Amino acid sequence: MKPSSISLPALSVVLATAAICAFGQNAQPAAAPSPAGHHHPAPTNLKVLPKDMTGDQVHDLMHDWEAELGVTCKTCHAANPKDIGPNGRPRLNYADDSREEKRTARLMYQMLDTINGNYIAKIDSSGLPVTCGTCHQGHLSPEPYSAEDRPRTHASVPAASKPAAGR
């Protein structure tokens, strides 16, 4: 799939997903304690996240992504009509890869990993890594940015782009 063929909402999901992941492909995320009595089985089809992540780590990361994107699990994960939960609703099939949003999320994760590893990490004073929330701020599609909405000042123009005196 060409990047130009990705719709803005799909691209937003991917960017957000990638952005939320503040650790690199080979880094190990901190394991947050899961709610009492809840243990999540090991994932079966990780394609871009580190293969050694536990089920609890993946669960916690997905909930972080939910918050940063303002979505729910069913945005990316398909329901399995043959597996009905105690509430009478179909359970989600987390291993199913049929939804475009899931493919987009994986692409966005890879993009964030590249941005953080190849660019942000090389800036000594860069501070925090780029996350989904950097652009999405709790919305599936980030608000379009227009430089015209921002007041312009001479201080905001980089020195290298200012015309040289006498030219």
NUTOR-307439 format. One line per field, with one value per atom (N, C-alpha, C): residue number from 1; z, x, y. Coordinates in steps of 0.1 Angstrom, whole numbers, plus 5000, padded with zeros to 4 digits. Example, Ala and Ser with C-alpha at 12.3 -4.5 7.8 and 13.67 -1.06 7.14 Angstrom:
REM NUTOR-307439
n	(1; 1; 1; 2; 2; 2) $
z	(5078; 5078; 5078; 5071; 5071; 5079) $
x	(5132; 5123; 5132; 5128; 5137; 5129) $
y	(4943; 4955; 4967; 4978; 4989; 5000) $
END
This chain:
REM NUTOR-307439
n	(1; 1; 1; 2; 2; 2; 3; 3; 3; 4; 4; 4; 5; 5; 5; 6; 6; 6; 7; 7; 7; 8; 8; 8; 9; 9; 9; 10; 10; 10; 11; 11; 11; 12; 12; 12; 13; 13; 13; 14; 14; 14; 15; 15; 15; 16; 16; 16; 17; 17; 17; 18; 18; 18; 19; 19; 19; 20; 20; 20; 21; 21; 21; 22; 22; 22; 23; 23; 23; 24; 24; 24; 25; 25; 25; 26; 26; 26; 27; 27; 27; 28; 28; 28; 29; 29; 29; 30; 30; 30; 31; 31; 31; 32; 32; 32; 33; 33; 33; 34; 34; 34; 35; 35; 35; 36; 36; 36; 37; 37; 37; 38; 38; 38; 39; 39; 39; 40; 40; 40; 41; 41; 41; 42; 42; 42; 43; 43; 43; 44; 44; 44; 45; 45; 45; 46; 46; 46; 47; 47; 47; 48; 48; 48; 49; 49; 49; 50; 50; 50; 51; 51; 51; 52; 52; 52; 53; 53; 53; 54; 54; 54; 55; 55; 55; 56; 56; 56; 57; 57; 57; 58; 58; 58; 59; 59; 59; 60; 60; 60; 61; 61; 61; 62; 62; 62; 63; 63; 63; 64; 64; 64; 65; 65; 65; 66; 66; 66; 67; 67; 67; 68; 68; 68; 69; 69; 69; 70; 70; 70; 71; 71; 71; 72; 72; 72; 73; 73; 73; 74; 74; 74; 75; 75; 75; 76; 76; 76; 77; 77; 77; 78; 78; 78; 79; 79; 79; 80; 80; 80; 81; 81; 81; 82; 82; 82; 83; 83; 83; 84; 84; 84; 85; 85; 85; 86; 86; 86; 87; 87; 87; 88; 88; 88; 89; 89; 89; 90; 90; 90; 91; 91; 91; 92; 92; 92; 93; 93; 93; 94; 94; 94; 95; 95; 95; 96; 96; 96; 97; 97; 97; 98; 98; 98; 99; 99; 99; 100; 100; 100; 101; 101; 101; 102; 102; 102; 103; 103; 103; 104; 104; 104; 105; 105; 105; 106; 106; 106; 107; 107; 107; 108; 108; 108; 109; 109; 109; 110; 110; 110; 111; 111; 111; 112; 112; 112; 113; 113; 113; 114; 114; 114; 115; 115; 115; 116; 116; 116; 117; 117; 117; 118; 118; 118; 119; 119; 119; 120; 120; 120; 121; 121; 121; 122; 122; 122; 123; 123; 123; 124; 124; 124; 125; 125; 125; 126; 126; 126; 127; 127; 127; 128; 128; 128; 129; 129; 129; 130; 130; 130; 131; 131; 131; 132; 132; 132; 133; 133; 133; 134; 134; 134; 135; 135; 135; 136; 136; 136; 137; 137; 137; 138; 138; 138; 139; 139; 139; 140; 140; 140; 141; 141; 141; 142; 142; 142; 143; 143; 143; 144; 144; 144; 145; 145; 145; 146; 146; 146; 147; 147; 147; 148; 148; 148; 149; 149; 149; 150; 150; 150; 151; 151; 151; 152; 152; 152; 153; 153; 153; 154; 154; 154; 155; 155; 155; 156; 156; 156; 157; 157; 157; 158; 158; 158; 159; 159; 159; 160; 160; 160; 161; 161; 161; 162; 162; 162; 163; 163; 163; 164; 164; 164; 165; 165; 165; 166; 166; 166; 167; 167; 167) $
z	(5000; 5000; 5000; 4991; 4990; 5001; 5007; 5018; 5013; 5000; 4995; 4994; 4995; 4994; 5008; 5019; 5032; 5035; 5039; 5042; 5055; 5056; 5068; 5081; 5082; 5095; 5098; 5087; 5089; 5092; 5086; 5089; 5103; 5108; 5121; 5131; 5129; 5138; 5138; 5127; 5126; 5134; 5131; 5138; 5153; 5156; 5171; 5177; 5171; 5176; 5178; 5168; 5168; 5178; 5179; 5188; 5203; 5206; 5220; 5225; 5216; 5220; 5221; 5233; 5236; 5237; 5236; 5237; 5223; 5220; 5207; 5205; 5193; 5190; 5199; 5203; 5211; 5226; 5230; 5244; 5251; 5263; 5271; 5279; 5277; 5284; 5299; 5307; 5321; 5323; 5331; 5333; 5344; 5341; 5351; 5357; 5369; 5375; 5369; 5365; 5360; 5371; 5368; 5379; 5386; 5399; 5407; 5400; 5399; 5394; 5379; 5372; 5357; 5352; 5345; 5338; 5323; 5315; 5301; 5294; 5286; 5280; 5271; 5268; 5259; 5245; 5239; 5225; 5215; 5205; 5196; 5182; 5179; 5166; 5166; 5175; 5174; 5162; 5154; 5142; 5143; 5151; 5152; 5166; 5176; 5190; 5193; 5204; 5208; 5211; 5205; 5206; 5221; 5229; 5243; 5253; 5247; 5256; 5262; 5275; 5281; 5277; 5280; 5277; 5285; 5298; 5306; 5300; 5295; 5290; 5277; 5269; 5256; 5260; 5270; 5274; 5279; 5288; 5293; 5282; 5273; 5262; 5253; 5250; 5242; 5249; 5262; 5270; 5270; 5270; 5268; 5254; 5244; 5230; 5229; 5236; 5236; 5241; 5252; 5258; 5249; 5243; 5235; 5222; 5217; 5205; 5207; 5219; 5221; 5214; 5215; 5208; 5218; 5213; 5221; 5214; 5220; 5215; 5201; 5200; 5187; 5176; 5178; 5166; 5158; 5164; 5156; 5156; 5166; 5168; 5164; 5156; 5151; 5161; 5161; 5170; 5164; 5173; 5168; 5172; 5162; 5164; 5170; 5169; 5173; 5188; 5194; 5207; 5215; 5222; 5229; 5244; 5249; 5263; 5272; 5286; 5296; 5295; 5288; 5287; 5275; 5268; 5256; 5243; 5244; 5232; 5227; 5214; 5209; 5215; 5218; 5223; 5211; 5214; 5203; 5200; 5188; 5183; 5181; 5191; 5191; 5181; 5177; 5167; 5153; 5151; 5137; 5131; 5119; 5112; 5101; 5101; 5090; 5089; 5100; 5100; 5095; 5087; 5081; 5092; 5102; 5113; 5121; 5122; 5128; 5120; 5107; 5098; 5099; 5100; 5101; 5114; 5125; 5138; 5138; 5131; 5131; 5123; 5112; 5104; 5112; 5119; 5127; 5138; 5144; 5154; 5148; 5137; 5130; 5127; 5123; 5120; 5133; 5144; 5156; 5161; 5159; 5163; 5155; 5142; 5134; 5138; 5140; 5143; 5156; 5166; 5180; 5179; 5172; 5172; 5163; 5151; 5142; 5142; 5149; 5149; 5163; 5171; 5184; 5193; 5192; 5201; 5198; 5186; 5183; 5187; 5193; 5198; 5213; 5218; 5232; 5241; 5237; 5245; 5240; 5234; 5228; 5238; 5250; 5260; 5257; 5258; 5256; 5242; 5240; 5226; 5221; 5208; 5201; 5204; 5207; 5210; 5202; 5203; 5196; 5200; 5213; 5219; 5214; 5210; 5205; 5194; 5185; 5174; 5177; 5182; 5183; 5195; 5206; 5218; 5222; 5221; 5225; 5215; 5202; 5191; 5180; 5174; 5164; 5153; 5148; 5138; 5144; 5142; 5148; 5141; 5148; 5141; 5131; 5120; 5110; 5116; 5114; 5118; 5107; 5110; 5100; 5106; 5100; 5104; 5105; 5097; 5096; 5110; 5117; 5130; 5141; 5138; 5148; 5145; 5155; 5153; 5149; 5139; 5134; 5141; 5145; 5150; 5144; 5144; 5139; 5146; 5159; 5167; 5162; 5156; 5152; 5139; 5132; 5119; 5122; 5118; 5121; 5114; 5121; 5116; 5102; 5099; 5086; 5074; 5077; 5066; 5065; 5074; 5072; 5061; 5053; 5042; 5047; 5040; 5044; 5041; 5050; 5048; 5035; 5028; 5016; 5004; 5005; 4993; 4988) $
x	(5008; 5000; 5009; 5006; 5014; 5009; 5019; 5015; 5004; 5004; 4995; 4981; 4979; 4966; 4959; 4966; 4961; 4952; 4940; 4930; 4935; 4931; 4935; 4931; 4919; 4915; 4924; 4927; 4935; 4949; 4955; 4968; 4968; 4958; 4957; 4958; 4951; 4952; 4966; 4973; 4986; 4996; 4995; 5004; 5002; 4989; 4986; 4992; 4990; 4994; 5010; 5016; 5030; 5035; 5029; 5033; 5032; 5022; 5020; 5031; 5037; 5047; 5060; 5064; 5076; 5088; 5087; 5099; 5102; 5114; 5118; 5115; 5117; 5113; 5120; 5133; 5140; 5140; 5133; 5132; 5121; 5122; 5112; 5104; 5091; 5083; 5081; 5079; 5077; 5064; 5064; 5052; 5044; 5032; 5023; 5015; 5011; 5003; 4989; 4984; 4970; 4961; 4948; 4938; 4938; 4935; 4935; 4927; 4934; 4927; 4927; 4932; 4932; 4946; 4947; 4959; 4956; 4964; 4961; 4971; 4966; 4974; 4984; 4995; 5006; 5000; 5003; 4998; 5003; 4995; 4999; 5004; 5002; 5006; 5012; 5021; 5028; 5036; 5034; 5041; 5051; 5048; 5058; 5062; 5054; 5058; 5068; 5076; 5086; 5079; 5085; 5079; 5079; 5087; 5088; 5079; 5070; 5061; 5051; 5047; 5037; 5023; 5014; 5000; 4996; 5000; 4997; 5004; 5016; 5022; 5015; 5011; 5004; 4991; 4984; 4971; 4972; 4982; 4984; 4988; 4996; 5000; 4988; 4979; 4967; 4958; 4957; 4949; 4955; 4968; 4974; 4971; 4972; 4968; 4954; 4945; 4931; 4929; 4936; 4934; 4940; 4952; 4958; 4951; 4943; 4936; 4921; 4916; 4902; 4893; 4898; 4891; 4889; 4882; 4880; 4887; 4888; 4895; 4889; 4876; 4869; 4872; 4879; 4884; 4893; 4902; 4912; 4909; 4902; 4900; 4886; 4885; 4872; 4865; 4852; 4844; 4843; 4842; 4840; 4826; 4817; 4803; 4801; 4811; 4810; 4815; 4820; 4825; 4817; 4807; 4798; 4802; 4804; 4809; 4797; 4800; 4789; 4779; 4783; 4774; 4765; 4766; 4758; 4763; 4774; 4780; 4792; 4795; 4807; 4820; 4829; 4842; 4850; 4861; 4869; 4880; 4883; 4893; 4906; 4914; 4926; 4936; 4937; 4946; 4942; 4929; 4924; 4930; 4935; 4942; 4934; 4921; 4912; 4909; 4910; 4906; 4917; 4914; 4924; 4930; 4922; 4927; 4938; 4938; 4949; 4962; 4960; 4972; 4978; 4969; 4973; 4980; 4975; 4981; 4995; 4997; 5011; 5020; 5015; 5023; 5027; 5018; 5020; 5030; 5030; 5039; 5053; 5055; 5068; 5073; 5064; 5068; 5073; 5066; 5070; 5084; 5085; 5097; 5109; 5107; 5117; 5120; 5110; 5111; 5119; 5115; 5121; 5136; 5138; 5151; 5161; 5156; 5166; 5167; 5158; 5158; 5158; 5147; 5146; 5157; 5161; 5172; 5185; 5187; 5200; 5200; 5190; 5190; 5191; 5203; 5206; 5195; 5189; 5179; 5165; 5163; 5150; 5139; 5142; 5132; 5124; 5111; 5103; 5102; 5099; 5098; 5084; 5083; 5070; 5061; 5049; 5039; 5026; 5017; 5004; 4997; 4998; 4992; 4999; 5011; 5018; 5009; 5004; 4995; 4980; 4976; 4962; 4955; 4962; 4957; 4943; 4941; 4928; 4918; 4922; 4912; 4917; 4908; 4912; 4919; 4914; 4921; 4926; 4938; 4943; 4938; 4936; 4932; 4942; 4938; 4947; 4954; 4967; 4974; 4976; 4974; 4976; 4985; 4996; 5006; 4999; 4989; 4982; 4975; 4972; 4965; 4975; 4987; 4997; 5003; 5004; 5010; 5024; 5029; 5042; 5051; 5063; 5072; 5086; 5094; 5108; 5116; 5113; 5120; 5117; 5106; 5102; 5108; 5115; 5122; 5136; 5140; 5153; 5164; 5175; 5186; 5190; 5191; 5196; 5187; 5174; 5165; 5163; 5169; 5168; 5177; 5172; 5181; 5194; 5205; 5217; 5217; 5223; 5224; 5231; 5225; 5231; 5229; 5220; 5217; 5203) $
y	(4988; 5000; 5012; 5022; 5034; 5043; 5051; 5061; 5071; 5074; 5084; 5078; 5065; 5059; 5057; 5061; 5060; 5072; 5069; 5080; 5088; 5100; 5108; 5102; 5097; 5090; 5078; 5070; 5058; 5062; 5073; 5078; 5083; 5089; 5094; 5083; 5072; 5060; 5055; 5054; 5049; 5058; 5071; 5081; 5080; 5080; 5080; 5067; 5056; 5044; 5044; 5048; 5049; 5059; 5070; 5080; 5076; 5069; 5065; 5056; 5048; 5039; 5047; 5050; 5058; 5050; 5037; 5029; 5023; 5019; 5014; 5000; 4995; 4981; 4971; 4974; 4965; 4968; 4979; 4983; 4975; 4974; 4967; 4977; 4978; 4987; 4983; 4993; 4990; 4982; 4972; 4964; 4971; 4975; 4981; 4970; 4971; 4961; 4961; 4949; 4948; 4948; 4951; 4950; 4937; 4937; 4925; 4914; 4902; 4890; 4890; 4899; 4899; 4896; 4886; 4882; 4881; 4887; 4886; 4877; 4867; 4857; 4864; 4857; 4862; 4864; 4875; 4877; 4867; 4864; 4853; 4858; 4871; 4876; 4890; 4893; 4906; 4907; 4918; 4919; 4931; 4941; 4952; 4955; 4951; 4953; 4942; 4945; 4934; 4921; 4911; 4897; 4892; 4897; 4892; 4900; 4908; 4915; 4905; 4907; 4899; 4903; 4895; 4899; 4911; 4912; 4924; 4936; 4935; 4947; 4952; 4943; 4946; 4953; 4947; 4952; 4966; 4969; 4982; 4992; 4988; 4997; 5000; 4990; 4993; 5003; 5002; 5011; 5025; 5026; 5039; 5045; 5037; 5041; 5045; 5038; 5042; 5056; 5059; 5072; 5083; 5081; 5091; 5093; 5083; 5084; 5087; 5085; 5087; 5076; 5064; 5053; 5041; 5031; 5019; 5007; 4996; 4984; 4980; 4982; 4977; 4986; 4997; 5005; 4997; 4989; 4981; 4966; 4961; 4947; 4943; 4932; 4928; 4919; 4920; 4911; 4897; 4887; 4873; 4869; 4869; 4866; 4851; 4843; 4829; 4828; 4838; 4838; 4849; 4844; 4854; 4854; 4866; 4868; 4867; 4868; 4867; 4878; 4889; 4901; 4899; 4888; 4886; 4892; 4898; 4905; 4896; 4897; 4890; 4895; 4886; 4890; 4895; 4903; 4907; 4896; 4895; 4885; 4894; 4895; 4903; 4899; 4886; 4881; 4884; 4887; 4889; 4902; 4901; 4912; 4918; 4916; 4920; 4935; 4942; 4956; 4965; 4974; 4984; 4992; 4995; 5004; 4997; 4984; 4976; 4977; 4976; 4977; 4991; 5001; 5015; 5017; 5012; 5013; 5007; 4996; 4990; 4999; 5005; 5014; 5026; 5032; 5043; 5040; 5028; 5025; 5024; 5019; 5018; 5032; 5041; 5055; 5061; 5060; 5066; 5060; 5047; 5041; 5047; 5049; 5055; 5069; 5077; 5091; 5092; 5084; 5085; 5080; 5069; 5063; 5069; 5074; 5080; 5095; 5101; 5116; 5122; 5119; 5125; 5121; 5108; 5103; 5110; 5116; 5122; 5137; 5142; 5156; 5155; 5160; 5160; 5166; 5177; 5184; 5181; 5170; 5167; 5165; 5160; 5158; 5145; 5146; 5135; 5130; 5117; 5112; 5116; 5115; 5117; 5106; 5108; 5098; 5101; 5092; 5094; 5107; 5109; 5121; 5134; 5133; 5145; 5152; 5144; 5149; 5148; 5136; 5133; 5140; 5141; 5147; 5143; 5129; 5123; 5122; 5125; 5124; 5114; 5107; 5097; 5104; 5115; 5123; 5136; 5139; 5152; 5164; 5175; 5187; 5192; 5196; 5202; 5214; 5216; 5227; 5237; 5250; 5260; 5270; 5273; 5283; 5297; 5299; 5312; 5315; 5304; 5306; 5311; 5310; 5314; 5328; 5337; 5350; 5348; 5356; 5355; 5366; 5362; 5371; 5369; 5379; 5377; 5366; 5365; 5355; 5341; 5339; 5325; 5321; 5330; 5327; 5322; 5310; 5305; 5314; 5316; 5325; 5321; 5308; 5304; 5308; 5310; 5314; 5329; 5337; 5351; 5356; 5366; 5370; 5377; 5375; 5381; 5396; 5404; 5418; 5422; 5432; 5437; 5429; 5419; 5411; 5414) $
END
